[in-house]
């Protein structure tokens, strides 16, 4: 009986030890899992917090305008605007230089043509370089060969004649001229008619330009170039011969 009881005791002890071993293994496994989760969770949380802090700092720099990348972009844009402004100023200077050269060339052509043709220079060309008179305005009335009635209407209404026109130029500094070029056939009947009319009234400004409806833009440009070369005025005005101007109001 004693041997049997001892065998039973040894068997029960082995069963208990196995259960304890199983529980210990399970406990160790759970403890390892908990420890591993903590090890992985803490770096991730720390990384997230670090990333969030860096983003906050970057947003703060952007809001305060201290982001170096934004500063570089602003600096580049300012440099580009500066270059555009310099280019624009250079172009304006070149335009003024070209305009001055065109004026001088037009005046030189007028003098050269007068010398070659043997005709005396007009009083405007002779007096202007010497006197250097300053005028208020030059009014150019654009007209054509076939517009004799319109010119007579202008002379009868708002354009002073002969002595009154000279008085207007001397006292008020206002010059008024009909502006016309030449016909395609130089010295033809149209040109002779204008020359006879100019001899009678003396109120024409003849341009080195061939008249034509499709050449009106070129005629206007040549008029301004010639007017600036002949007279030093504050204003240069161009009107058509079907427009009636109130000189007093315009001068005021």
ABEGO torsion letter per residue (X at the ends): XAAAAAAAAAAAAAAAAAAAAAAAAAAAAAAAAAAAAAAAAAAAAAAAAAAAAAAAAAAAAAAAGABAAAAAAAAAAAAAAAAAAAAAAAAAAAAAAAAAAAAAAAAAAAAAAAAAAGBBBBAAAAAAAAAGBBBABBBBBBBBAAAAAAAAAAAABABBBEAAAAAAAAAAGBBBBBBBBBBABBGBAAAAAAAAAAAAAGABBBBBBBBEAAAAAAAAAAAAAAAAAABBBABBBBBBAABBBBAAAAAX
